[in-house]
Amino acid sequence: MLGPPQERLVAALPRTDDGASQAIILEALRTVILDGVAPPGTPIPVDTVAAHFGVSRIPVREALKTLVGEGIVDHRANGGYSIARLTGAELVELYLVRGALETAAHGVALPAATAADDERAGAAYAALDRAVLADDVVGYHQESRAFHLALVTPCRMRRLLHVLESTWNITEPGRPMWQIPTTERVALHLDHAEMLRAFLARDGDALTAATTDHNDRLRAAIAQSQGSD
């Protein structure tokens, strides 16, 4: 019998015709895991997922192996698959890596940004601002990512952006931003305002300083919420 988290995970998977492809299964599993439908550590019932999609265990296992490689699923011999669980120290490390990649992308993005990029960044900030004012934790989590990506996308460096998003994905299942107090989210949002101003002014030094302050504040908040040193 499945536990409640496993039931939520399977229930969130889309319905397809029998015989779903491995690619469809992979995308479906990745989506529900990154959406935080079930918490880290939740076992992934291979047989149940296979039955849900009307396939054998093989394409489900292959999809899960890909997600193990992406860092969002764990596998133990004789222990099956589960949603990856990170320690507080690992989360802080990943945020450090993410910050370094973000800063590198900004260096290329600023001189390449266009008026259309400015408009996208402004719209992303406005959506994030609405989430903060509504104290919408789920919305803040989603719109914060959209805002940060809006500032790096103009670099148009496909590989760098892929690594940045992959690193970001590893932190998603645990939803660490949901655990940060409202006061800290507001402080982080004030950093976002400084980042946007610097981006629109094409001020590289100011953007680096604002991003560094933001990421330092973020790592400290995550460490405190996770009980990490």
Rosetta blueprint (number, residue, H / E / L):
1 M L
2 L L
3 G L
4 P H
5 P H
6 Q H
7 E H
8 R H
9 L H
10 V H
11 A H
12 A H
13 L L
14 P L
15 R L
16 T L
17 D L
18 D L
19 G L
20 A L
21 S L
22 Q H
23 A H
24 I H
25 I H
26 L H
27 E H
28 A H
29 L H
30 R H
31 T H
32 V H
33 I H
34 L H
35 D L
36 G L
37 V L
38 A L
39 P L
40 P L
41 G L
42 T L
43 P E
44 I E
45 P L
46 V H
47 D H
48 T H
49 V H
50 A H
51 A H
52 H H
53 F H
54 G L
55 V L
56 S L
57 R H
58 I H
59 P H
60 V H
61 R H
62 E H
63 A H
64 L H
65 K H
66 T H
67 L H
68 V H
69 G H
70 E H
71 G L
72 I L
73 V E
74 D E
75 H E
76 R E
77 A L
78 N L
79 G L
80 G E
81 Y E
82 S E
83 I E
84 A L
85 R L
86 L L
87 T L
88 G H
89 A H
90 E H
91 L H
92 V H
93 E H
94 L H
95 Y H
96 L H
97 V H
98 R H
99 G H
100 A H
101 L H
102 E H
103 T H
104 A H
105 A H
106 H H
107 G H
108 V H
109 A H
110 L H
111 P H
112 A H
113 A L
114 T L
115 A H
116 A H
117 D H
118 D H
119 E H
120 R H
121 A H
122 G H
123 A H
124 A H
125 Y H
126 A H
127 A H
128 L H
129 D H
130 R H
131 A H
132 V H
133 L H
134 A L
135 D L
136 D L
137 V H
138 V H
139 G H
140 Y H
141 H H
142 Q H
143 E H
144 S H
145 R H
146 A H
147 F H
148 H H
149 L H
150 A H
151 L H
152 V H
153 T H
154 P H
155 C H
156 R L
157 M L
158 R H
159 R H
160 L H
161 L H
162 H H
163 V H
164 L H
165 E H
166 S H
167 T H
168 W H
169 N H
170 I H
171 T H
172 E L
173 P L
174 G L
175 R L
176 P H
177 M H
178 W H
179 Q H
180 I L
181 P L
182 T H
183 T H
184 E H
185 R H
186 V H
187 A H
188 L H
189 H H
190 L H
191 D H
192 H H
193 A H
194 E H
195 M H
196 L H
197 R H
198 A H
199 F H
200 L H
201 A H
202 R L
203 D L
204 G H
205 D H
206 A H
207 L H
208 T H
209 A H
210 A H
211 T H
212 T H
213 D H
214 H H
215 N H
216 D H
217 R H
218 L H
219 R H
220 A H
221 A H
222 I H
223 A H
224 Q H
225 S H
226 Q H
227 G L
228 S L
229 D L
